[in-house]
């Protein structure tokens, strides 16, 4: 559901699309609090980074 937003080949003007993952999760799981969705995004970023799918290095984001 949110994996494409962490793909380093995706982006908009050199910026990550992680904020879109936040919106998708909020729309599909409205019962989750914003903090819970944020925790999921942080965990997903780590998982995809370990798999080599993160754009952190390409985009110069923290954790690169």
N, C-alpha and C positions, 0 to 999 in steps of 0.2 A: 504494500500500500504506500509506503513512504520511501522505499529504497531508491527510486529514481531521483529523489531530491538530494541524495548524498553521493550520487555518481559524479566523479570529477570531470566527466565529459559534458555534464549539464551545467548550466549557469546562465546568467543574464548580465551581460556587460562585465564579466569577470567576477561577479558576485555569486555567492552560494544561494541555493534555493531552499535552504533549511526552513526559512520562515513559511514556505508553502506547506512543508510537512506539518508544521504546527497547526495551520488552518485545516488541513485535511483531517488530522486527528481530532480536532475540536468539533468539526462537522460530523464525523462518524461516531464519536464517543462524547456526546454533550454532557454526560454525567461526570466526566473527569474534570477536576479543577485545573486551572492554568498551571499550577505548580507540578501536578502529576504529568501533564502533557510535556512540560519542560523537562522533567526527569526522563521521560521516554525519549525525547529528542537527544538529550545528552548521551543516554545509553546507546541509542541507535548510531550516533556519530562515532562513538568508540568502537562499536562492532564493525561498522563499515570501514573505519580507518584500519582496523586490524586485518580486514579482508583485502585491503588495498583498493577499496572503492571510494575512499573519501577524497574530497577536493581540497582538504586542508593545506597540503603542500602547494598545490597549484594556485590556490587563492590567497596564500599567505595568512591563513587564519591561525589563531592560537592553537597550540598543540602540534604544530607542524614539526 
